[in-house]
Amino acid sequence: MTKLCRLLPMAVVTAVIVLSACGRSQRHFDRVLAEVERGIEAGRVDSALNLLDEIDVADLRHDSLRAKYAYLQAQAHLLLDRSMVGDSLIGMAHEYYSGKDRIKDVRSGSLTALHKFWTGDAAGATAMLDSLADLKDVPDSILVEPLRMRVLLGSLQYEGDDNIAPALHLVELETDSLRRAEAKYMLCQSYEYAARYDTALVLLDELIEFARTNNFGDKWFAFEMERAQLLSEAGRHEESDRAIDEIFRKVPDPGNSAATVRHLLRAINRFNRGEHALAIRELDIADSIAASDANNDSYYRTYSDLLHTMADYIAEDRLTMRLTAQNINRRQKHFNRMQASQWESERSALKNEQRSLALKAESKRKTIVILVIILVSLVVTVTLVWMVRQRRRRQLESEERAEALQKMVDDLKSIPDTSAESNETLRRAMLQQLGIVKMVAETPTEQNREMLRRISSIDAEIGDGLVNWQNLYGVIDNLYSGFHSRLKERYGSDLSEKEIQIIVLMVAGFSTKEIAVITSQTTATIYVRKSSIRRKLHLADKEDIVAFLRRDMAC
């Protein structure tokens, strides 16, 4: 009973835990989001995003939690270079943080701009980043983030004059040398797109010197090639050719893609100088090199086809649609691939969202199943506790009845009245007492054994046994005409005490199993002792011991 009683509070606690999990408090979500934020800051972005995936945004009832969820999710996608098509909630987060938290206001605004860019609204993204860059009283370390995005988007869209001011501002704010070099390069591109080549060349000279000083060979080569191209754009074709030759003198074999650009740039310079035959020869060399590099051939063709169209016009003094169509078709294929890639990213985002919703639904189903199991366990536990208490109550009632019966027997024994009515009352009380002993022995549980000891030791000690045999012998003598006394007198010298106990219980109608319980022996031992009794009484194996003794002691 004690163990079962312990189960009730344990089951209740378990149910409370499960119920709490079903309706998690907003404080719980706040703790999870705080852990996600720490994970992102520590660089554990994947694990942080996994924690976010376990949260159903519909469960977030407070605007602050929904805003933080959207902000952290978009930030994780950005850091992992994933599609931000699905981060539509980031705009809501930006509205929430506006005027409340300046740092998160700026960062969520930057993330909102990136979401706009991912969904095709490049103009809206640029406008938002411009507004963020114009904010006052914002630390430079925070303001530099939207500026980087603004200048990068400007470069991707080939902006010229419009991108120069933010790029200059970014160069001023960058404190890291590599970051400043990247900002200068984007500023150089902005000057190039604005056709301000002299300024762009000055910046490139600075970048070339930076790469040489810091032993950045790859960057030095890229900057030198960029300078040769700028010289060509500025109309300084001879300088461009000399710059190209000097680069390949220092780096004789930079790879196929670089060699292709070298001959393509030389072809452009020769076209611009009117050297058409030499230009076509350089173009053919570039074509042959590009053809051996399948990875770069498609991209290269977008340039070479245009030059071939120009060469055809120069040679035949007319335009043809063949190469022009090829060039346009190649660009269309490239655009289609980019659009397909974007669609695939959007589908992937939707699939991930559907998978996340399915996992959350499965988690809720499991929670419901667990809740049902807990509730059933509670019902079963309460039922078992009730049954044990009822059983305990009946045992206590039986003990009280046994005590009352024993007291009645003792009282009747002490009265010197030998009337038939008194004897009948005494006999009835003893029969009830013996019946209780038999009832308890039918189910040999530990509680019943303990109850049997209490019933039997009401007025005497019983040692390690279950019954007080002297009391039981007295009951048997009173109920069965002095059977125990006569058995002891007639066969006391032949039978052992254990065998006399078995015979007495057999007379009272106890089964072999009940005798085994009361005498603390196995049923096999009882059978062996019965065989011993028959042998000592000279009886056959199947002969009734009790019937024989009654006949024998009646003589």
C-alpha positions as CSV (number, residue, x, y, z in Angstrom):
1,M,0.0,0.0,0.0
2,T,2.9,2.4,0.8
3,K,4.3,2.0,-2.7
4,L,1.0,2.5,-4.3
5,C,0.4,5.6,-2.2
6,R,3.6,7.0,-3.5
7,L,2.5,6.5,-7.1
8,L,-0.4,9.0,-6.7
9,P,1.7,12.1,-6.1
10,M,4.3,10.9,-8.7
11,A,1.6,10.5,-11.3
12,V,0.1,13.9,-10.5
13,V,3.5,15.5,-10.9
14,T,4.1,13.8,-14.2
15,A,0.7,14.9,-15.4
16,V,1.4,18.5,-14.4
17,I,4.7,18.4,-16.3
18,V,3.0,17.1,-19.5
19,L,0.2,19.6,-19.2
20,S,2.9,22.3,-18.8
21,A,4.6,21.1,-21.9
22,C,1.3,21.2,-23.8
23,G,0.7,24.8,-22.8
24,R,4.2,26.1,-22.4
25,S,4.4,29.4,-20.8
26,Q,5.6,32.5,-22.5
27,R,8.4,32.6,-20.0
28,H,9.6,29.2,-21.3
29,F,9.7,30.6,-24.9
30,D,11.6,33.6,-23.6
31,R,14.3,31.3,-22.1
32,V,14.6,29.3,-25.4
33,L,14.9,32.5,-27.5
34,A,17.6,33.8,-25.1
35,E,19.5,30.5,-25.5
36,V,19.1,30.8,-29.3
37,E,20.5,34.4,-29.2
38,R,23.5,33.2,-27.1
39,G,24.1,30.3,-29.6
40,I,24.2,32.7,-32.6
41,E,26.6,35.1,-30.8
42,A,28.8,32.1,-30.0
43,G,28.8,30.9,-33.6
44,R,26.6,27.8,-33.0
45,V,24.2,28.9,-35.7
46,D,23.0,25.5,-36.8
47,S,22.1,24.3,-33.3
48,A,20.4,27.7,-32.6
49,L,18.3,27.3,-35.8
50,N,17.3,23.8,-34.7
51,L,16.0,25.2,-31.4
52,L,14.0,27.8,-33.4
53,D,12.5,25.1,-35.6
54,E,11.0,23.5,-32.5
55,I,9.0,26.6,-31.8
56,D,5.6,27.2,-33.4
57,V,5.3,30.9,-33.9
58,A,1.5,30.5,-33.4
59,D,2.3,29.6,-29.7
60,L,4.0,33.0,-29.2
61,R,1.3,35.3,-27.8
62,H,3.4,38.4,-27.0
63,D,4.6,40.7,-29.8
64,S,8.1,40.9,-28.1
65,L,8.5,37.1,-28.5
66,R,7.2,37.0,-32.1
67,A,9.6,39.9,-33.0
68,K,12.6,38.2,-31.4
69,Y,11.7,34.9,-33.1
70,A,11.6,36.5,-36.5
71,Y,14.7,38.6,-35.9
72,L,16.8,35.6,-34.8
73,Q,15.6,33.3,-37.6
74,A,16.4,35.9,-40.3
75,Q,19.8,36.5,-38.7
76,A,20.6,32.7,-38.6
77,H,19.6,32.4,-42.3
78,L,21.9,35.3,-43.2
79,L,24.8,33.8,-41.3
80,L,24.3,30.4,-42.9
81,D,23.9,32.0,-46.4
82,R,20.5,30.5,-46.8
83,S,17.5,31.7,-48.7
84,M,15.6,34.5,-46.9
85,V,12.5,34.2,-49.0
86,G,10.5,32.7,-46.1
87,D,11.5,35.4,-43.6
88,S,8.3,37.4,-44.2
89,L,7.9,38.1,-40.4
90,I,11.1,40.2,-40.2
91,G,9.2,43.3,-41.3
92,M,6.9,42.9,-38.3
93,A,10.0,42.6,-36.1
94,H,11.5,45.8,-37.6
95,E,8.2,47.6,-36.8
96,Y,8.3,46.3,-33.3
97,Y,11.9,47.3,-32.6
98,S,11.5,50.8,-34.2
99,G,11.8,53.4,-31.4
100,K,12.3,50.7,-28.7
101,D,15.8,49.2,-29.4
102,R,18.0,51.2,-31.7
103,I,20.5,48.4,-32.3
104,K,17.8,45.8,-33.2
105,D,15.9,48.4,-35.1
106,V,18.9,48.9,-37.4
107,R,19.8,45.2,-37.7
108,S,16.2,44.0,-38.2
109,G,15.9,46.8,-40.9
110,S,18.9,45.4,-42.7
111,L,17.4,41.9,-42.6
112,T,14.1,43.3,-43.9
113,A,16.0,44.9,-46.8
114,L,17.7,41.6,-47.6
115,H,14.3,39.8,-47.5
116,K,13.0,42.4,-50.0
117,F,16.1,41.8,-52.2
118,W,15.5,38.0,-52.1
119,T,11.9,38.4,-53.1
120,G,12.8,40.6,-56.1
121,D,12.2,44.1,-54.6
122,A,15.8,45.4,-55.1
123,A,14.6,49.1,-55.2
124,G,12.7,48.7,-51.9
125,A,15.8,47.0,-50.4
126,T,18.1,49.9,-51.5
127,A,15.7,52.5,-50.2
128,M,15.4,50.9,-46.8
129,L,19.2,50.6,-46.5
130,D,19.6,54.2,-47.5
131,S,17.1,55.3,-44.7
132,L,19.0,53.2,-42.2
133,A,22.4,54.7,-43.2
134,D,21.0,58.2,-42.6
135,L,20.0,57.4,-39.0
136,K,21.6,59.6,-36.3
137,D,23.0,58.7,-32.9
138,V,23.8,55.2,-34.0
139,P,27.2,53.7,-33.1
140,D,29.5,53.2,-36.1
141,S,29.8,49.5,-35.3
142,I,26.1,49.2,-35.9
143,L,25.7,51.6,-38.8
144,V,28.4,49.8,-40.8
145,E,26.3,46.7,-41.2
146,P,23.5,48.3,-43.3
147,L,26.1,50.3,-45.2
148,R,27.9,47.2,-46.2
149,M,24.7,45.7,-47.5
150,R,23.8,48.9,-49.3
151,V,27.1,49.2,-51.1
152,L,27.1,45.5,-52.0
153,L,23.6,45.7,-53.5
154,G,24.6,48.8,-55.4
155,S,27.6,46.9,-56.9
156,L,25.4,43.9,-57.8
157,Q,23.1,46.3,-59.7
158,Y,26.0,48.1,-61.4
159,E,25.2,51.4,-59.7
160,G,27.6,54.3,-60.4
161,D,27.0,57.7,-58.9
162,D,24.3,56.6,-56.6
163,N,26.6,54.1,-54.9
164,I,29.6,56.4,-54.5
165,A,28.4,58.3,-51.4
166,P,27.5,55.2,-49.3
167,A,30.7,53.5,-50.5
168,L,32.8,56.5,-49.3
169,H,31.0,56.5,-46.0
170,L,31.7,52.8,-45.6
171,V,35.4,53.3,-46.3
172,E,35.5,55.9,-43.5
173,L,33.7,53.6,-41.0
174,E,35.6,50.3,-41.6
175,T,38.3,49.8,-39.0
176,D,39.5,46.4,-40.2
177,S,42.1,46.6,-43.0
178,L,40.6,43.7,-45.0
179,R,37.1,45.2,-44.6
180,R,38.4,48.6,-45.7
181,A,40.0,47.0,-48.8
182,E,36.7,45.4,-49.7
183,A,34.9,48.7,-49.3
184,K,37.5,50.4,-51.5
185,Y,37.1,47.8,-54.2
186,M,33.3,48.4,-54.3
187,L,34.0,52.1,-54.3
188,C,36.3,51.6,-57.2
189,Q,33.6,49.7,-59.1
190,S,31.1,52.5,-58.4
191,Y,33.6,55.0,-60.0
192,E,34.0,52.6,-62.9
193,Y,30.3,52.3,-63.5
194,A,30.1,56.1,-63.3
195,A,32.8,56.3,-66.0
196,R,35.2,58.1,-63.6
197,Y,38.1,56.0,-64.6
198,D,41.0,58.1,-63.3
199,T,39.6,58.0,-59.7
200,A,39.0,54.3,-60.0
201,L,42.6,53.8,-61.2
202,V,43.9,55.7,-58.2
203,L,41.9,53.4,-55.8
204,L,43.1,50.3,-57.7
205,D,46.8,51.4,-57.3
206,E,46.1,51.6,-53.6
207,L,44.6,48.2,-53.5
208,I,47.4,46.7,-55.6
209,E,50.0,48.1,-53.1
210,F,47.9,46.8,-50.2
211,A,47.8,43.3,-51.7
212,R,51.6,43.4,-52.4
213,T,52.5,44.6,-48.9
214,N,50.4,41.9,-47.3
215,N,51.5,39.1,-49.7
216,F,47.9,38.5,-51.0
217,G,48.9,37.0,-54.3
218,D,45.4,36.1,-55.5
219,K,44.1,39.6,-54.7
220,W,47.1,41.2,-56.3
221,F,46.5,39.3,-59.5
222,A,42.7,40.2,-59.5
223,F,43.5,43.9,-58.9
224,E,46.1,44.0,-61.6
225,M,43.7,42.5,-64.1
226,E,41.0,45.0,-63.0
227,R,43.5,47.8,-63.6
228,A,44.3,46.5,-67.2
229,Q,40.6,46.4,-67.9
230,L,40.1,49.9,-66.5
231,L,42.9,51.2,-68.7
232,S,41.1,49.7,-71.7
233,E,37.8,51.3,-70.6
234,A,39.5,54.7,-70.3
235,G,40.8,54.4,-73.9
236,R,44.4,53.8,-72.9
237,H,44.7,50.6,-74.9
238,E,48.5,50.5,-75.3
239,E,48.9,50.9,-71.5
240,S,46.3,48.1,-71.0
241,D,48.3,45.7,-73.3
242,R,51.5,46.5,-71.5
243,A,49.8,46.0,-68.1
244,I,48.5,42.6,-69.3
245,D,51.9,41.5,-70.6
246,E,53.5,42.6,-67.3
247,I,51.0,40.6,-65.3
248,F,51.6,37.4,-67.3
249,R,55.3,37.9,-67.2
250,K,55.2,37.8,-63.4
251,V,52.5,35.0,-63.4
252,P,53.3,32.9,-66.5
253,D,50.5,30.3,-66.0
254,P,47.7,31.7,-63.8
255,G,45.1,29.2,-65.2
256,N,42.7,28.8,-68.2
257,S,40.1,31.3,-67.0
258,A,42.7,34.0,-66.5
259,A,44.3,33.3,-69.9
260,T,40.9,33.5,-71.5
261,V,40.4,37.0,-70.0
262,R,43.9,38.0,-71.1
263,H,43.2,37.3,-74.8
264,L,39.7,38.6,-74.6
265,L,40.9,41.9,-73.2
266,R,43.7,42.1,-75.9
267,A,41.0,41.5,-78.5
268,I,39.0,44.4,-77.2
269,N,42.0,46.7,-77.2
270,R,42.8,45.7,-80.8
271,F,39.2,46.3,-81.9
272,N,39.4,49.7,-80.4
273,R,42.6,50.5,-82.2
274,G,41.1,49.3,-85.5
275,E,43.3,46.1,-85.7
276,H,40.4,43.9,-86.7
277,A,42.4,40.9,-88.0
278,L,44.6,40.8,-84.9
279,A,41.5,41.2,-82.7
280,I,39.9,38.2,-84.3
281,R,43.1,36.2,-83.9
282,E,43.1,37.0,-80.1
283,L,39.4,36.2,-80.0
284,D,40.0,32.8,-81.6
285,I,42.7,32.0,-79.1
286,A,40.4,32.9,-76.2
287,D,37.7,30.7,-77.7
288,S,40.0,27.7,-77.9
289,I,41.1,28.1,-74.3
290,A,37.5,28.6,-73.1
291,A,36.3,25.5,-75.0
292,S,38.7,23.3,-72.9
293,D,37.2,24.6,-69.7
294,A,33.5,23.6,-69.6
295,N,32.9,25.4,-66.3
296,N,33.8,28.8,-67.7
297,D,32.8,28.4,-71.4
298,S,29.2,29.3,-71.0
299,Y,30.0,32.5,-69.0
300,Y,32.8,33.4,-71.5
301,R,30.5,33.1,-74.5
302,T,28.3,35.9,-73.2
303,Y,31.2,38.2,-74.0
304,S,32.8,36.5,-77.0
305,D,29.5,36.2,-78.9
306,L,29.0,40.0,-78.7
307,L,32.6,40.5,-80.0
308,H,32.0,38.0,-82.8
309,T,28.9,39.9,-83.8
310,M,30.9,43.1,-84.0
311,A,33.6,41.3,-86.1
312,D,30.9,40.1,-88.5
313,Y,29.6,43.6,-88.9
314,I,33.1,45.0,-89.5
315,A,33.9,42.3,-92.0
316,E,30.7,42.3,-94.0
317,D,29.5,45.8,-93.1
318,R,26.1,44.4,-92.0
319,L,24.5,42.9,-89.0
320,T,23.3,39.3,-88.8
321,M,20.9,37.8,-86.3
322,R,22.7,34.5,-85.9
323,L,25.3,35.5,-83.3
324,T,23.1,38.2,-81.8
325,A,20.4,35.5,-81.2
326,Q,23.0,33.2,-79.8
327,N,24.1,35.8,-77.3
328,I,20.6,36.7,-76.4
329,N,19.6,33.1,-76.0
330,R,22.6,32.4,-73.8
331,R,21.7,35.3,-71.6
332,Q,18.1,34.1,-71.5
333,K,19.3,30.6,-70.5
334,H,21.5,32.2,-67.8
335,F,18.5,34.2,-66.6
336,N,16.3,31.1,-66.6
337,R,18.8,29.2,-64.6
338,M,19.0,32.0,-62.0
339,Q,15.2,32.2,-61.9
340,A,15.0,28.4,-61.5
341,S,17.5,28.6,-58.7
342,Q,15.4,31.2,-57.0
343,W,12.3,29.1,-57.4
344,E,14.1,26.1,-56.1
345,S,15.2,28.1,-53.1
346,E,11.6,29.2,-52.5
347,R,10.4,25.6,-52.9
348,S,13.1,24.4,-50.5
349,A,12.0,27.1,-48.0
350,L,8.4,26.0,-48.3
351,K,9.4,22.3,-48.0
352,N,11.4,23.1,-44.8
353,E,8.5,25.0,-43.4
354,Q,6.1,22.2,-44.2
355,R,8.5,19.7,-42.7
356,S,8.7,21.8,-39.6
357,L,4.9,22.1,-39.3
358,A,4.7,18.3,-39.8
359,L,7.2,17.7,-37.0
360,K,5.4,20.1,-34.7
361,A,2.1,18.3,-35.5
362,E,3.7,15.0,-34.8
363,S,5.1,16.3,-31.5
364,K,1.7,17.6,-30.5
365,R,0.2,14.2,-31.3
366,K,2.8,12.4,-29.2
367,T,2.1,14.9,-26.4
368,I,-1.6,14.1,-26.5
369,V,-0.9,10.4,-26.5
370,I,1.4,10.8,-23.5
371,L,-1.2,12.9,-21.8
372,V,-3.9,10.3,-22.3
373,I,-1.5,7.6,-20.9
374,I,-0.8,9.8,-17.9
375,L,-4.5,10.4,-17.3
376,V,-5.2,6.6,-17.6
377,S,-2.4,5.9,-15.2
378,L,-3.9,8.4,-12.8
379,V,-7.3,6.7,-13.0
380,V,-5.7,3.3,-12.5
381,T,-3.5,4.5,-9.7
382,V,-6.4,6.1,-7.9
383,T,-8.5,2.9,-8.4
384,L,-5.7,0.8,-7.0
385,V,-5.2,3.1,-4.0
386,W,-9.0,2.9,-3.4
387,M,-9.0,-0.9,-3.6
388,V,-6.0,-1.2,-1.3
389,R,-7.6,1.1,1.2
390,Q,-10.8,-0.9,1.0
391,R,-8.9,-4.1,1.5
392,R,-7.0,-2.6,4.4
393,R,-10.3,-1.4,5.9
394,R,-11.7,-4.9,5.7
395,Q,-8.5,-6.3,7.2
396,L,-8.8,-3.9,10.1
397,E,-12.5,-4.9,10.5
398,S,-11.5,-8.5,10.5
399,E,-8.8,-7.9,13.2
400,E,-11.3,-6.0,15.3
401,R,-13.8,-8.8,14.9
402,A,-11.2,-11.3,15.8
403,E,-10.2,-9.4,18.9
404,A,-13.9,-9.1,19.8
405,L,-14.4,-12.8,19.3
406,Q,-11.3,-13.7,21.3
407,K,-12.5,-11.4,24.1
408,M,-15.9,-13.1,24.0
409,V,-14.3,-16.5,24.1
410,D,-12.1,-15.5,27.1
411,D,-15.1,-14.0,28.9
412,L,-17.2,-17.1,28.3
413,K,-14.4,-19.4,29.5
414,S,-14.2,-17.5,32.8
415,I,-17.9,-17.9,33.5
416,P,-18.5,-21.1,35.6
417,D,-21.9,-21.6,33.8
418,T,-22.1,-24.9,32.0
419,S,-25.6,-24.4,30.6
420,A,-26.3,-25.6,27.1
421,E,-26.9,-22.0,26.0
422,S,-23.5,-20.8,27.2
423,N,-21.7,-23.8,25.6
424,E,-23.5,-23.1,22.3
425,T,-22.5,-19.4,22.4
426,L,-18.9,-20.4,23.1
427,R,-18.9,-22.9,20.3
428,R,-20.3,-20.3,17.8
429,A,-17.7,-17.8,18.8
430,M,-14.8,-20.2,18.4
431,L,-16.2,-21.3,15.0
432,Q,-16.2,-17.7,13.9
433,Q,-12.6,-17.3,15.1
434,L,-11.5,-20.4,13.3
435,G,-13.3,-19.2,10.1
436,I,-11.4,-15.9,10.2
437,V,-8.1,-17.8,10.5
438,K,-9.1,-20.0,7.5
439,M,-10.2,-17.0,5.5
440,V,-6.9,-15.2,6.0
441,A,-4.9,-18.3,5.1
442,E,-6.6,-18.6,1.8
443,T,-4.7,-15.6,0.4
444,P,-1.1,-15.7,1.8
445,T,-0.1,-12.1,1.2
446,E,2.3,-10.3,3.5
447,Q,-0.5,-8.2,4.9
448,N,-2.6,-11.3,5.6
449,R,0.3,-13.1,7.2
450,E,0.7,-10.1,9.5
451,M,-3.0,-10.1,10.2
452,L,-2.9,-13.8,11.1
453,R,-0.1,-13.1,13.6
454,R,-2.1,-10.4,15.2
455,I,-5.3,-12.5,15.4
456,S,-3.4,-15.4,16.9
457,S,-1.4,-13.4,19.4
458,I,-4.2,-11.5,21.0
459,D,-3.5,-12.9,24.5
460,A,-0.1,-14.6,24.1
461,E,3.3,-14.4,22.3
462,I,3.8,-16.6,19.2
463,G,7.5,-16.2,18.5
464,D,8.4,-16.5,14.8
465,G,5.2,-18.5,13.8
466,L,2.0,-17.3,12.4
467,V,-0.4,-18.7,15.0
468,N,-0.4,-19.3,18.7
469,W,-0.8,-23.1,18.8
470,Q,-1.9,-23.2,22.4
471,N,-4.8,-20.9,21.6
472,L,-5.7,-22.9,18.5
473,Y,-5.5,-26.2,20.3
474,G,-8.0,-24.8,22.9
475,V,-10.3,-23.8,20.1
476,I,-10.1,-27.3,18.5
477,D,-10.7,-29.0,21.8
478,N,-13.8,-26.8,22.4
479,L,-15.2,-27.3,18.9
480,Y,-14.4,-31.0,18.3
481,S,-15.0,-32.6,21.7
482,G,-11.4,-32.5,23.0
483,F,-9.9,-33.8,19.8
484,H,-6.4,-32.4,20.3
485,S,-6.2,-33.6,23.9
486,R,-7.3,-37.1,23.0
487,L,-4.9,-37.1,20.0
488,K,-2.0,-36.0,22.2
489,E,-2.9,-38.7,24.9
490,R,-3.2,-41.5,22.4
491,Y,-0.5,-40.8,19.8
492,G,1.7,-38.1,21.5
493,S,4.6,-40.4,21.7
494,D,4.4,-41.5,18.1
495,L,3.6,-38.2,16.3
496,S,5.8,-35.1,16.2
497,E,4.5,-31.7,17.1
498,K,4.5,-30.7,13.4
499,E,2.4,-33.7,12.5
500,I,0.0,-33.0,15.4
501,Q,-0.4,-29.4,14.0
502,I,-1.2,-30.8,10.6
503,I,-3.8,-33.3,11.9
504,V,-5.5,-30.6,14.0
505,L,-5.8,-28.3,11.0
506,M,-7.1,-31.2,8.9
507,V,-9.8,-31.8,11.5
508,A,-10.8,-28.1,11.3
509,G,-11.3,-28.4,7.5
510,F,-8.1,-26.6,6.3
511,S,-6.8,-27.4,2.8
512,T,-3.2,-28.5,2.2
513,K,-2.3,-25.1,0.9
514,E,-3.8,-23.3,3.9
515,I,-2.0,-25.7,6.2
516,A,1.2,-24.9,4.4
517,V,0.6,-21.1,5.0
518,I,-0.3,-21.4,8.6
519,T,2.6,-23.8,9.5
520,S,5.1,-21.8,7.3
521,Q,5.9,-24.9,5.2
522,T,5.7,-25.8,1.5
523,T,2.8,-27.9,0.2
524,A,5.3,-30.6,-0.8
525,T,6.5,-30.8,2.9
526,I,2.9,-31.1,4.0
527,Y,2.4,-34.0,1.6
528,V,5.5,-35.7,2.9
529,R,4.4,-35.2,6.5
530,K,1.0,-36.7,5.7
531,S,2.7,-39.8,4.3
532,S,4.7,-40.0,7.5
533,I,1.5,-39.8,9.6
534,R,-0.1,-42.7,7.6
535,R,3.0,-44.8,8.0
536,K,3.0,-44.2,11.8
537,L,-0.7,-44.9,12.0
538,H,-0.3,-48.0,9.8
539,L,-2.7,-46.6,7.2
540,A,-2.8,-47.2,3.4
541,D,-1.6,-44.4,1.1
542,K,-5.1,-43.2,0.2
543,E,-6.9,-43.8,3.5
544,D,-8.5,-40.8,5.2
545,I,-6.4,-39.8,8.3
546,V,-9.2,-37.8,10.0
547,A,-11.9,-40.4,9.5
548,F,-9.5,-43.1,10.9
549,L,-8.6,-41.1,14.0
550,R,-12.2,-40.2,14.8
551,R,-13.1,-43.9,14.7
552,D,-10.1,-45.0,16.6
553,M,-10.4,-42.4,19.4
554,A,-14.1,-43.0,19.7
555,C,-13.5,-46.6,20.8
